[in-house]
Amino acid sequence: MKKGLIIILDGLGDRPCPELENRTALEAADTPFMDKLLSRGSCGLVDPLYPGIPVDTHTGCGALMGIAPQDVKRLARGTVEAAGIGLDMQPGDIVLRTNFATLEDDGSKIIDRRAERISDEVPELCQALQNLEVFDGVTASMYPASQHRAVLHLQGPNLSSEITDTDPGCNSAGCRVLISKALDPANEHAVNTATALNEFSQRAHEILQQHPLNLQRIANDKLPANGLLCRGAGMAFSVRNLISHLGLKTAVITGERTLCGIGNLSTFKVIHQDGFTGMSDTDLNGKFQAARQALEDHDLAYVHIKAPDIFSHDKDARGKMEFLQQIDKAISIVADSDYVIGISADHSTDSNTGRHCGDPVPVLLSSNGGRIDNVTTFGETNCMQGGLGRITGNGFLLSVLDAMGALPNYHPFDSVFIGGN
């Protein structure tokens, strides 16, 4: 069996950008090593979930990382983030993915949904939001995750994950913070949980407004992280994973807690070293060196790189293009290997609007002895003509595993791991 390497470039897919002469960042970038991989393989387009449906990182990566299609659909971001930080969850607990944000003084409107991408101060702010008693015996605590993100942990009786978010979404400056509600008003547990979340959000805003760290930020002409935006309520549950089902020894190299969470839920080895971040300062060479080392005694390795998505959210198409060129240079570390190499993304992010979009993502599959199409340059438009066609994230993973020689012939008991995402 051949070794496999899957490179996930977060938010890689894009739309044409006027500042790049109506090309995408990938089309405008000089990527000789990705093109070299494509010269001995084939390319195509992947729909992470369904055609036209925007998804988040945990959904798109979950499909690429072997989580059963039905489990991908019900995998909540809060559950993944909690697993990523190693949070001890008990049955009935609720967890939410949370942004530290800058809100207006009354807490009703958003000024900056990431508080200028606050990072180092987040652990100290979380310490001020521990074991707060909120509605009907519910206790709320905050724990730091990646950069401006954190995990909200709700514990107590009569809780439900069937609630709406308080986060209105990307590029929400000027938007109002949402009031959480029960998805079903007749679900008393959901009503209680939404009430507890809303009470905690208000109390957290009051505490953060007066926190010494935020007062110092204001004195230094920085935006305070004085509020929280919460989404993706979830509970603990066991996921079914194709790669684990096949018994493949797998490693995940990442600087992002979301990927740590998927890896932990799937019982993969998570490699999260100093210098591996979710930003453009991440150690790209170190990640690919770590992948080479991991593949000495693993069957499959994932390298996840978050920053392309960040550039798109910041509407910086040129910065995204330049960073993709840095990634391409780092890929040179593995370009001449005998690995089966797949390059994909979790979703597309439009650099014109800063939002995730439902466009399929460009992918390539490179394998010595595998089929080769006529496409020579990696990019969205060219991938429309590629030999892989248009497939699902689950289908792309299966194609990589098949090229590795890791798949037996189909058997009905495999059906839970195969099919549309």
TIMITOR-93862 format. One record per residue: residue in three letters; y, z, x of N, C-alpha, C in turn. Coordinates in steps of 0.02 Angstrom, whole numbers, padded with zeros to 5 digits, always signed. Each point is the difference from the previous one (the first is absolute). Layout:
// TIMITOR-93862
ALAYZXYZXYZX...
***
This chain:
// TIMITOR-93862
MET-00060+00000+00042+00060+00000-00042+00063+00000+00044LYS+00048-00041-00017+00063-00002+00036+00045+00058-00020LYS+00045+00018+00045+00051+00050-00014+00056-00032-00041GLY+00031+00040-00044+00053-00026-00042+00066+00038+00010LEU+00056-00036-00003+00066+00029+00004+00043-00029-00056ILE+00025+00043-00042+00044-00022-00055+00070+00029+00013ILE+00048-00045+00005+00070+00019+00013+00038-00005-00066ILE+00027+00056-00022+00038+00002-00062+00075+00005+00017LEU+00036-00054-00012+00072-00001+00011+00035+00014-00066ASP+00022+00061-00008+00026+00024-00064+00060-00042-00023GLY-00003-00025-00062+00056-00039-00027+00010-00067+00034LEU-00052-00028+00032+00008-00062+00038+00024-00058-00044GLY-00031-00009-00058+00020-00056-00043+00072+00005-00021ASP+00034-00057-00007+00071+00001-00016+00018-00063-00039ARG+00064-00006-00017+00026-00059-00032+00051-00033+00046PRO+00015-00064-00009+00048-00034+00044+00067+00036+00001CYS+00029+00007+00059+00062+00036+00010+00055-00047+00025PRO+00057-00002-00034+00053-00045+00022+00020+00010+00072GLU+00000+00061+00025+00021+00012+00069-00049-00027+00051LEU-00061-00018-00023-00050-00030+00043-00013-00072-00018GLU+00052-00033-00026-00003-00070-00019-00055-00011-00053ASN-00001+00046-00048-00047-00003-00056-00073+00000+00023ARG-00012+00036+00054-00068+00014+00021-00013+00075-00009THR-00063+00019-00002-00017+00071+00000+00005+00025+00072ALA-00002+00066+00008+00003+00029+00067-00059-00023+00042LEU-00060-00004-00031-00059-00022+00036+00006-00073+00019GLU+00025-00042-00044+00008-00071+00015+00051-00012+00055ALA+00052+00042+00002+00052-00008+00050-00019+00029+00067ALA-00048+00046+00001-00019+00034+00062-00041-00045+00045ASP+00007+00011+00065-00042-00034+00050-00061+00044+00012THR-00058-00022-00023-00060+00042+00002-00059-00037+00032PRO+00004-00013+00065-00052-00041+00033-00069+00033-00002PHE-00004+00066+00002-00066+00031+00002-00033+00002-00069MET+00040+00009-00053-00028-00006-00067-00023-00072-00011ASP+00040-00048+00023-00019-00070-00007-00063-00015+00040LYS-00007+00032+00058-00060-00010+00040-00062+00025-00037LEU+00007+00058-00033-00056+00025-00040-00017-00048-00056LEU+00052-00027-00032-00010-00047-00055-00035-00064+00024SER+00012-00020+00063-00029-00062+00026-00076+00003+00003ARG-00029+00061-00002-00073+00005-00001-00023+00033-00066GLY+00040-00009-00052-00018+00030-00064+00030-00037-00058SER+00014+00038-00052+00028-00030-00061+00047+00050-00032CYS+00040-00024-00046+00050+00042-00032+00000-00011-00075GLY+00040+00039-00035+00005-00006-00072+00050+00050-00027LEU-00005+00013-00064+00044+00048-00034-00042+00052-00036VAL+00024+00062+00000-00035+00055-00032+00044+00032-00053ASP-00028+00009-00059+00031+00040-00053-00028+00071+00007PRO+00042+00049+00018-00025+00068+00011-00037+00029-00061LEU+00026-00012-00060-00032+00026-00060-00012-00056-00050TYR+00053-00024-00032-00003-00058-00044+00058-00046+00017PRO-00007-00065-00012+00056-00047+00014+00063+00022-00037GLY+00055+00003+00037+00065+00015-00030+00016+00074-00009ILE-00046+00045+00017+00011+00072-00010+00022+00032+00065PRO+00062+00027+00006+00019+00037+00060-00041+00065+00004VAL-00017+00019+00061-00038+00062+00009+00032+00041+00056ASP-00022+00062+00006+00021+00044+00054-00050-00004+00058THR+00019+00033+00054-00042-00001+00061-00070+00026-00013HIS-00005+00055-00037-00066+00030-00008-00047-00045-00040THR+00027-00040-00046-00041-00045-00039-00023-00059+00042GLY+00048-00033+00033-00017-00059+00041-00045+00018+00058CYS+00015+00055+00034-00042+00020+00057-00068+00026-00024GLY-00001+00034-00057-00063+00024-00027-00050-00056-00010ALA+00025-00057-00026-00044-00058-00011-00025-00028+00066LEU+00045-00005+00049-00019-00027+00066-00046+00046+00039MET+00001+00064-00018-00038+00050+00038-00064+00022-00036GLY-00021-00039-00049-00067+00008-00028-00007+00044-00060ILE+00054+00028-00026-00006+00042-00060-00021-00044-00059ALA-00048+00024-00038-00027-00038-00056+00056-00022-00047PRO-00002-00062-00025+00055-00026-00041+00021+00046-00057GLN-00047+00030-00036+00018+00043-00055+00035+00063+00025ASP-00020+00024+00059+00033+00060+00028+00070-00017+00026VAL+00009-00061+00027+00066-00021+00021+00050+00004-00058LYS-00022-00021-00058+00044-00003-00058+00024+00069-00021ARG-00041+00052+00012+00020+00066-00023+00019+00047+00057LEU+00008-00028+00059+00018+00041+00058+00075+00013-00001ALA+00020+00063-00008+00070+00018-00004+00030+00012+00069ARG+00064-00017+00009+00032+00008+00065+00001+00074+00020GLY+00012+00044-00048+00001+00071+00018-00065+00024+00030THR-00056-00023-00027-00066+00019+00026-00008-00024+00071VAL+00021-00062+00014-00008-00029+00067+00045+00037+00050GLU+00063+00013-00019+00045+00034+00046-00025+00071+00015ALA-00027+00034-00050-00026+00067+00010-00059-00001+00049ALA-00044-00050-00009-00056-00007+00047+00025-00016+00070GLY+00055-00037+00004+00027-00020+00065+00026+00058+00041ILE+00024+00053-00033+00024+00058+00037-00052+00056+00002GLY-00060-00014-00028-00053+00050+00002+00011+00058-00047LEU+00035-00011-00055+00015+00054-00048-00064+00024-00034ASP-00008+00065-00004-00058+00029-00034+00014+00001-00075MET-00035-00044-00037+00010-00005-00072-00059+00030-00037GLN+00016+00037-00052-00051+00029-00043-00004-00040-00065PRO-00058+00001-00034-00005-00036-00063+00056+00022-00048GLY+00032-00049-00030+00054+00014-00047+00070-00002+00030ASP+00005+00001+00067+00066-00006+00032+00028-00070-00009ILE+00067-00004+00001+00034-00064-00004+00041-00010+00063VAL+00000-00061+00028+00040-00016+00059+00040-00064-00014LEU+00061-00002+00028+00043-00058-00008+00030-00019+00067ARG+00007-00065+00010+00036-00025+00059+00075+00009-00015THR+00037+00025+00049+00070+00019-00012+00044-00025+00056ASN+00059-00025-00018+00053-00016+00048+00052+00055+00001PHE+00022+00021+00060+00063+00036+00004+00055-00052-00006ALA+00048+00013-00045+00051-00049-00016+00068+00033-00002THR+00053-00041-00001+00068+00025-00009+00020-00014-00072LEU+00017+00054-00036+00021-00005-00070+00073+00021-00007GLU+00031-00021-00054+00066+00026-00016-00004+00075-00012ASP+00057+00034+00002-00001+00073-00003-00035+00029-00061ASP+00003-00036-00056-00034+00026-00060-00074-00018-00002GLY-00023-00038+00050-00071-00017+00004-00022-00055-00045SER+00046-00035-00032-00020-00049-00051-00006-00071+00027LYS+00039-00018+00051+00001-00068+00025-00018-00002+00074ILE-00029-00057+00021-00023-00010+00068+00054-00033+00041ILE+00014+00029+00059+00045-00031+00048-00040-00038+00053ASP-00052+00032+00027-00044-00032+00049-00070+00027-00011ARG-00047-00043-00018-00067+00023-00019-00040+00027+00058ARG+00024-00009+00062-00036+00025+00059+00043+00046+00043ALA+00058+00018-00024+00045+00045+00037+00008-00023+00072GLU+00019-00063+00007+00008-00031+00067-00064+00005+00041ARG-00056-00007-00034-00066+00004+00032-00007+00064+00042ILE+00019+00055-00030-00009+00065+00032-00072+00009+00021SER-00011+00033+00057-00069+00006+00024-00012+00069+00031ASP+00030+00013+00058-00015+00060+00038+00015+00064-00039GLU+00048-00002-00046+00019+00060-00037-00044+00014-00060VAL-00044-00047-00018-00039+00008-00062-00044+00063+00001PRO-00035+00017+00054-00040+00061-00001+00041+00063-00017GLU+00061+00005+00028+00042+00058-00014+00021+00002-00073LEU+00016-00058-00028+00019-00002-00071-00059+00018-00044CYS-00059-00022+00019-00060+00017-00040-00012+00076+00000GLN+00015+00033+00056-00010+00072+00004+00041+00037-00053ALA+00056-00029-00019+00042+00032-00051-00026-00012-00071LEU-00052-00041-00006-00026-00018-00066-00074+00017-00004GLN-00016+00062+00017-00069+00024-00001-00010+00052-00055ASN-00056-00008-00036-00022+00050-00048+00053+00019-00051LEU+00033-00051-00026+00050+00012-00052-00035+00004-00068GLU+00012+00055-00036-00028+00007-00067+00042-00041-00048VAL-00033-00046-00035+00037-00041-00049-00030+00012-00069PHE-00006-00051-00039-00017+00008-00071-00071+00024-00012ASP-00008+00051-00043-00064+00020-00028-00053+00015+00054GLY+00019+00039+00051-00048+00022+00050-00016-00052+00053VAL+00036-00055+00003-00012-00052+00049+00039+00016+00064THR-00032-00007+00058+00032+00010+00065+00007-00067+00035ALA+00059-00011+00029+00015-00063+00034+00015+00011+00074SER-00028-00043+00043+00012+00004+00072+00007-00070+00028MET+00043-00006+00052+00011-00064+00033-00029+00001+00071TYR-00028-00058+00021-00029-00007+00067+00022-00066+00030PRO+00020+00000+00064+00026-00062+00031-00055-00052+00010ALA+00019-00064-00007-00045-00056+00013+00033-00044+00054SER+00010-00064-00013+00030-00046+00049+00074-00009-00014GLN+00042+00004+00053+00072-00012-00005+00031+00041-00057HIS+00031-00034-00048+00036+00034-00054-00047+00021-00056ARG-00065-00011+00008-00047+00012-00054-00033+00069+00005ALA-00022+00024-00056-00034+00065-00003-00049-00002-00058VAL-00039+00053-00006-00048+00007-00054+00019+00062-00041LEU+00005-00009-00065+00011+00056-00046-00068+00022-00028HIS-00014+00064+00006-00064+00028-00022+00013+00048-00058LEU-00026-00016-00059+00006+00042-00059-00067+00034-00013GLN+00001+00066-00006-00060+00039-00014+00011+00045-00060GLY-00051+00007-00040+00005+00044-00058-00043-00024-00057PRO+00004+00033-00057-00042-00019-00057+00028-00060-00038ASN-00045-00035-00034+00020-00051-00049+00044-00055+00029LEU-00023-00030+00056+00038-00054+00031-00035-00067-00012SER+00041-00053+00003-00026-00067-00010+00040-00048+00043SER-00033-00052+00026+00034-00052+00038+00029-00055-00045GLU-00009+00006-00064+00022-00053-00047+00074+00009-00017ILE+00043-00005+00051+00072+00007-00009+00036-00058+00034THR+00063-00010-00019+00040-00053+00029+00037+00026+00063ASP+00024-00048+00039+00035+00016+00063+00072+00022-00014THR+00029+00036+00049+00072+00012-00001+00037-00051+00045ASP-00038-00035+00040+00027-00051+00046+00008-00066-00037PRO+00061-00026-00006+00009-00064-00036-00020-00061+00040GLY-00015+00007+00065-00024-00056+00038+00046-00020+00057CYS-00018-00056+00032+00036-00022+00059+00072-00020-00016ASN+00043+00004+00051+00069-00023-00006+00034+00031-00062SER-00010+00065-00008+00022+00033-00061+00067+00036+00008ALA+00039-00016+00053+00065+00031+00008+00042-00012-00063GLY+00028+00053-00026+00039-00005-00062-00041+00010-00062CYS-00065-00003+00006-00044+00011-00058-00006+00076-00013ARG-00020+00016-00059-00010+00070-00018-00070+00022+00018VAL-00005+00062+00022-00066+00029+00009-00033+00005-00068LEU-00063-00020-00003-00035+00000-00064-00025+00069-00019ILE-00006+00012-00064-00031+00061-00026-00073-00014-00011SER-00044+00040+00029-00072-00011-00009-00020+00017-00071LYS-00046-00041-00026-00026+00010-00068-00076-00007+00000ALA-00031+00026-00050-00072-00011-00010-00011-00071-00023LEU-00050-00034+00029-00016-00067-00023-00021+00001-00073ASP-00033+00052-00021-00020+00010-00070+00032+00066-00024PRO+00050-00003-00043+00034+00061-00023-00047+00051-00033ALA-00059-00024-00021-00047+00046-00031-00043+00038+00051ASN+00006-00019+00063-00038+00032+00054+00039+00061+00024GLU-00019+00059-00023+00038+00060+00015+00001+00015+00075HIS-00056-00013+00034-00002+00013+00072+00049-00045+00037ALA+00006-00063-00021+00047-00046+00031+00072+00021-00015VAL+00012+00022-00061+00067+00025-00018+00019+00059+00044ASN-00047+00047+00009+00013+00058+00043+00014-00021+00072THR-00038-00048+00025+00008-00022+00069+00067-00034+00010ALA+00019-00044-00046+00065-00034+00005+00057+00051-00003THR-00006+00050-00042+00051+00052-00005+00005+00039+00066ALA-00058+00016+00029+00000+00036+00064+00032-00043+00055LEU-00016-00065+00002+00029-00044+00050+00075-00004-00007ASN+00025-00007-00062+00072-00005-00011+00036+00064+00020GLU-00031+00057-00015+00031+00064+00019+00001+00007+00075PHE-00055-00018+00033-00002+00004+00073+00053-00046+00031SER+00006-00061-00025+00048-00047+00028+00071+00028-00003GLN+00017+00032-00056+00067+00029-00007+00010+00058+00048ARG-00050+00044+00004+00006+00057+00045+00002-00022+00073ALA-00039-00050+00017+00000-00026+00068+00069-00028+00018HIS+00031-00035-00047+00067-00026+00013+00049+00056+00013GLU-00003+00054-00039+00046+00056+00010-00011+00034+00068ILE-00063+00007+00020-00016+00030+00065+00023-00044+00057LEU-00015-00064-00005+00017-00047+00054+00075-00010+00008GLN+00037+00005-00055+00072-00008+00003+00031+00050+00048GLN-00027+00061+00002+00028+00054+00040-00038+00012+00065HIS-00049-00042+00015-00040+00012+00060+00043-00010+00062PRO-00004+00045+00049+00042-00006+00060-00008-00068+00036LEU-00060-00027+00000-00010-00064+00032+00041-00055-00034ASN+00002+00001-00066+00040-00050-00036+00075+00011+00009LEU+00020+00063+00002+00071+00014+00012+00020-00025+00069GLN-00045+00006+00049+00014-00026+00066+00001-00076+00001ARG-00044-00031-00038+00001-00073-00004+00067-00025-00029ILE+00024+00034-00051+00064-00020-00030+00056+00008+00051ALA-00002+00056+00038+00051+00011+00052-00002-00053+00054ASN-00059-00030+00010-00008-00053+00050+00006-00070-00030ASP+00029-00003-00060+00010-00064-00035-00065-00037-00014LYS-00053+00039-00013-00064-00028-00022-00011+00017-00073LEU-00041-00041-00033-00016+00014-00069-00050+00058-00004PRO+00011+00047-00047-00048+00055-00007-00063-00023-00036ALA-00056+00031+00018-00063-00012-00037-00004+00054-00053ASN+00036-00011-00055+00010+00053-00049-00039-00010-00065GLY-00047-00045+00000-00039-00011-00061-00067-00031+00015LEU-00042-00004-00052-00067-00026+00007-00012-00055-00052LEU-00037-00051+00020-00023-00053-00045-00076-00001+00003CYS-00032+00011-00057-00072+00010-00001-00035-00056-00039ARG-00058-00020+00026-00039-00052-00034-00074+00005+00019GLY-00041-00035-00040-00071-00007+00017-00040+00064-00009ALA+00011+00035-00056-00038+00062-00012-00075-00014+00000GLY-00037+00042+00034-00072-00009+00004-00037+00065+00009MET-00065-00003-00005-00044+00056+00010-00052-00020+00053ALA-00036+00049+00026-00053-00015+00048-00058-00036-00034PHE-00026-00052+00032-00062-00030-00024-00033-00037+00058SER-00064-00010-00004-00038-00032+00053-00001-00076-00011VAL+00020-00037+00051+00000-00073-00005-00066-00028+00026ARG-00019-00057-00028-00059-00037+00023+00024-00055+00046ASN-00031-00006+00059+00024-00046+00050-00056-00045+00025LEU+00012-00065-00002-00049-00050+00021-00019+00009+00074ILE+00050+00012+00043-00014+00005+00071-00044+00060+00015SER+00015+00056-00033-00043+00059+00007-00069-00013-00028HIS-00003-00036-00057-00063-00018-00031-00044-00040+00048LEU+00032-00043+00041-00037-00041+00048-00018+00039+00063GLY+00027+00060+00008-00015+00041+00058+00036-00021+00063LEU+00056-00036-00007+00037-00023+00058+00045+00056+00027LYS-00001+00010+00064+00042+00049+00033+00070-00030+00008THR+00049+00033-00031+00066-00031-00008+00055+00046+00023ALA+00051-00029+00032+00059+00038+00023+00063-00031-00030VAL+00050+00042-00011+00065-00021-00026+00053+00022+00049ILE+00038-00047+00027+00054+00015+00047+00066-00009-00037THR+00038+00054-00007+00059-00003-00042+00050+00054+00018GLY+00062-00011-00019+00052+00051+00005+00026+00020-00068GLU-00036-00018-00052+00022+00010-00069-00049+00043-00038ARG+00025+00052-00033-00043+00048-00034-00039-00031-00058THR+00028-00053-00030-00037-00033-00054-00066-00028+00025LEU+00002-00032+00059-00062-00027+00028-00046+00055+00025CYS+00029+00054+00025-00041+00059+00018-00037+00024-00062GLY+00034+00000-00057-00031+00023-00062-00058-00044-00021ILE+00009-00066+00001-00055-00044-00018-00058+00009+00049GLY+00016+00006+00064-00052+00012+00049-00037+00064-00012ASN+00035+00054-00015-00032+00064-00013-00042-00002-00063LEU+00026-00031-00053-00038-00005-00062-00064-00041+00011SER+00002-00047+00047-00057-00044+00012-00045+00024+00057THR+00016+00058+00028-00037+00030+00056-00001-00045+00062PHE+00054-00037+00011+00009-00037+00062+00030+00046+00053LYS-00006-00020+00063+00035+00036+00053+00073-00022+00000VAL+00046+00047-00005+00071-00015+00000+00029+00014+00069ILE+00031-00050+00031+00031+00007+00066+00075-00003-00009HIS+00032+00057+00008+00073+00007-00013+00030+00035+00061GLN+00017-00038+00052+00023+00028+00063+00076+00006+00002ASP+00025+00040+00047+00071+00001+00013+00023-00070+00017GLY+00056-00020-00030+00025-00068+00012-00019-00048-00055PHE-00050+00018-00041-00018-00041-00058+00042+00023-00059THR+00050-00039-00018+00044+00017-00056-00004-00054-00053GLY+00037+00012-00055+00004-00050-00052+00062-00043+00006MET+00035+00005+00055+00063-00037+00010-00007-00051+00056SER+00055-00034+00015-00002-00053+00051-00005+00028+00071ASP+00006+00066+00008-00008+00030+00066-00073+00017+00015THR-00046-00019-00043-00070+00015+00010-00026-00033+00064ASP-00050+00030+00030-00030-00025+00062-00050-00055-00017LEU+00024-00062-00004-00044-00055-00020-00056-00011+00050ASN+00017-00001+00064-00053-00010+00050-00051+00056-00002GLY+00025+00061-00010-00045+00057-00004-00048-00005-00059LYS+00023-00027-00056-00044-00007-00058-00056-00050+00014PHE+00016-00056+00032-00053-00048+00013-00046+00022+00057GLN+00028+00037+00048-00044+00030+00051-00047+00051-00032ALA+00026+00039-00048-00042+00048-00034-00055-00034-00041ALA+00017-00059-00028-00051-00038-00038-00055-00023+00047ARG+00019-00026+00058-00051-00023+00048-00046+00058+00020GLN+00031+00058+00012-00039+00058+00020-00046+00022-00057ALA+00027+00001-00062-00040+00021-00057-00060-00046-00011LEU+00010-00064+00013-00054-00048-00013-00055+00002+00053GLU+00009+00041+00051-00055+00010+00047-00059+00036-00034ASP+00016+00044-00048-00054+00036-00035+00008+00000-00076HIS+00041-00046-00026+00007-00009-00072-00015-00073-00017ASP-00019-00012-00062-00014-00068-00023+00062-00037-00022LEU+00048+00038-00028+00058-00030-00031+00060+00045+00013ALA+00058-00031+00014+00062+00037+00009+00055-00032-00040TYR+00044+00042-00027+00061-00023-00034+00060+00020+00042VAL+00047-00046+00009+00065+00017+00028+00052-00013-00054HIS+00037+00053-00018+00051-00006-00052+00069+00006+00032ILE+00045-00046-00018+00068-00001+00026+00048-00003-00060LYS+00039+00052-00008+00041+00009-00060+00067-00037+00002ALA+00029-00008+00059+00071-00019+00006+00020-00066-00033PRO-00043-00052-00003+00023-00061-00035+00024+00015-00071ASP-00034+00046-00034+00020+00019-00068+00068+00035+00001ILE+00012+00041+00050+00064+00036+00005+00057-00049+00008PHE-00009-00050+00043+00053-00050+00008+00014-00036-00066SER-00052-00017-00037+00011-00033-00064+00037+00045-00049HIS-00019+00064-00003+00035+00047-00045+00074+00005+00019ASP+00014-00006+00065+00069+00003+00023+00036-00067-00005LYS-00034-00050-00027+00027-00068-00008+00020-00030+00067ASP-00039+00014+00051+00013-00024+00068-00053-00050+00020ALA+00006-00061-00025-00050-00052+00013-00003-00018+00074ARG+00058-00002+00033+00000-00017+00071-00033+00055+00041GLY+00013+00062-00016-00033+00055+00034-00075-00002-00010LYS-00022-00019-00060-00071-00007-00014-00030-00055+00042MET+00035-00057+00004-00024-00056+00040-00008+00021+00073GLU+00050+00034+00028-00003+00021+00070-00055+00051+00012PHE-00012+00044-00049-00053+00049+00009-00069-00033-00004LEU-00007-00050-00043-00064-00036-00003-00015-00033+00067GLN+00052-00022+00035-00011-00028+00067-00024+00053+00049GLN+00025+00061-00007-00025+00055+00042-00073+00015-00016ILE-00017-00001-00064-00070+00011-00019-00044-00054+00030ASP+00024-00062-00002-00040-00055+00026-00015+00010+00074LYS+00049+00022+00038-00012+00013+00071-00053+00054+00010ALA+00002+00052-00043-00049+00054+00006-00070-00025-00019ILE-00003-00047-00046-00065-00028-00020-00034-00035+00058SER+00039-00020+00051-00029-00033+00058-00053+00044+00033ILE+00004+00065-00011-00048+00047+00029-00071-00014-00026VAL-00005-00025-00062-00066-00012-00030-00013-00073-00014ALA+00048-00043+00013-00007-00071-00020-00058-00036+00032ASP-00020+00021+00060-00054-00034+00035-00067+00036-00007SER-00003+00049-00043-00062+00037-00009-00049-00039-00043ASP-00060+00025-00004-00051-00031-00042-00004+00034-00068TYR+00051+00040-00016+00000+00033-00066+00009-00052-00055VAL-00026+00017-00058+00022-00034-00062+00066+00033-00018ILE+00053-00040-00004+00067+00028-00012+00028-00027-00066GLY+00022+00046-00042+00035-00018-00061+00070+00028+00002ILE+00049-00040-00021+00069+00023-00007+00019-00009-00072SER+00026+00054-00029+00019-00001-00071+00059+00047-00010ALA+00016+00011-00062+00053+00047-00020-00022+00035-00063ASP+00031+00056-00014-00015+00036-00061+00036-00029-00061HIS+00058-00032+00013+00039-00029-00054+00055-00042+00031SER+00035-00037-00041+00060-00036+00022+00062+00041-00017THR+00050-00004+00043+00064+00034-00013+00056-00051+00011ASP+00041-00009-00050+00053-00050+00001+00060+00026+00039SER+00016-00031+00057+00056+00022+00041+00067-00016-00032ASN+00002-00041-00052+00063-00014-00035+00019+00056-00047THR-00049+00031-00031+00013+00053-00049-00019+00069+00024GLY-00043+00002+00052-00024+00065+00024-00056+00030-00041ARG-00029-00040-00044-00051+00026-00045-00068-00031+00013HIS-00053+00038-00015-00066-00030-00001-00002-00054-00053CYS-00038-00053+00014-00006-00053-00049-00074-00020-00006GLY-00015-00039-00052-00069-00017-00015-00027-00062+00034ASP+00038-00027+00048-00024-00059+00036-00062+00018+00042PRO-00048-00046+00006-00058+00012+00042+00021+00005+00073VAL-00041+00034+00041+00017+00010+00070-00038-00050+00043PRO+00031-00023+00055-00035-00045+00046-00052+00038+00040VAL-00058-00031+00010-00055+00031+00038-00032-00051+00046LEU-00030+00026+00053-00041-00044+00043-00063+00037+00019LEU-00052-00038+00011-00065+00026+00021-00023-00041+00060SER-00007+00034+00058-00017-00034+00062-00067+00026+00025SER-00047-00046+00012-00067+00020+00022-00031-00056+00040ASN-00022+00015+00061-00036-00051+00039-00062-00022-00038GLY-00007-00064-00010-00057-00026-00037+00011-00005-00074GLY+00059+00022-00024+00015-00005-00071+00032-00065-00018ARG+00011-00010-00064+00032-00061-00023+00073-00003+00021ILE+00024-00061+00013+00068-00011+00023+00033-00050-00048ASP+00060+00017-00023+00036-00047-00043+00051-00039+00042ASN+00043-00037-00033+00046-00043+00036+00069+00031+00009VAL+00008+00062-00020+00066+00033+00006+00007+00028+00071THR+00057-00011+00031+00010+00020+00069+00056+00053+00009THR+00040+00012-00051+00055+00048+00005-00005+00049-00059PHE+00003+00065+00016-00008+00052-00050+00065+00012-00037GLY-00001-00010-00066+00059+00011-00042-00018-00011-00073GLU+00043+00025-00044-00016-00002-00071-00013-00071-00026THR+00045-00046+00016-00007-00069-00026-00063-00033+00028ASN-00013+00007+00064-00060-00029+00030-00063+00031-00028CYS+00002+00064-00015-00060+00034-00026-00020-00026-00069MET+00048-00031-00035-00018-00031-00065-00051-00056+00009GLN-00003-00028+00061-00045-00056+00013-00064+00023+00036GLY-00008+00065+00011-00054+00024+00042-00069+00000-00033GLY-00050+00001+00043-00069-00005-00023-00026+00060-00037LEU+00032+00058+00006-00022+00059-00037+00020-00004-00074GLY+00049-00043-00014+00024-00005-00068+00040+00061-00021ARG-00003+00016-00065+00036+00057-00027-00052+00049-00026ILE-00005+00058+00032-00052+00049-00015+00030+00068-00010THR-00041+00049-00017+00023+00069-00008-00005+00038+00066GLY+00032+00058+00003-00007+00043+00059-00072+00019+00012ASN-00036+00015-00053-00071+00015+00004-00039-00059+00028GLY+00018-00061-00023-00033-00060+00025+00014-00013+00073PHE+00061+00015+00022+00016-00010+00071-00041+00047+00044LEU-00005+00063-00021-00041+00048+00038-00073-00024+00003LEU-00027-00023-00056-00068-00024+00000-00009-00059+00048SER+00051-00043+00005-00003-00057+00045-00002+00023+00073VAL+00039+00052+00016-00001+00027+00068-00068+00031+00015LEU-00025+00040-00047-00065+00032+00010-00056-00051+00007ASP+00004-00054-00038-00051-00052+00005+00003-00034+00069ALA+00061-00013+00024+00008-00031+00066-00028+00046+00054MET+00004+00065-00010-00027+00048+00047-00077+00002-00002GLY-00029-00025-00054-00072+00006-00010-00019+00068-00028ALA+00046+00031-00036-00011+00068-00025-00025+00003-00071LEU-00002-00057-00034-00018+00000-00071-00072-00025-00011PRO-00040+00039-00036-00065-00025-00022+00010-00045-00061ASN-00052-00033-00022+00004-00039-00061+00016+00045-00059TYR+00036-00029-00048+00022+00039-00058-00058+00031-00038HIS+00010+00062-00022-00048+00035-00042+00040+00032-00057PRO-00028+00002-00061+00039+00027-00056+00032+00069+00012PHE-00031+00042+00040+00031+00066+00010+00063-00004+00045ASP+00012-00058+00029+00062-00010+00038+00060-00017-00044SER-00012-00012-00064+00051-00029-00043+00062+00044-00005VAL-00007+00066+00007+00058+00045-00005+00051-00015+00054PHE-00022-00030+00056+00046-00013+00056+00025-00071+00003ILE-00020-00042-00048+00015-00071+00004+00033-00023-00064GLY+00050-00042+00007+00031-00028-00059+00075+00002+00006GLY+00035-00022-00052+00073+00002-00001+00025+00071+00006ASN+00055+00008+00036+00027+00066+00010+00034+00026-00063
***
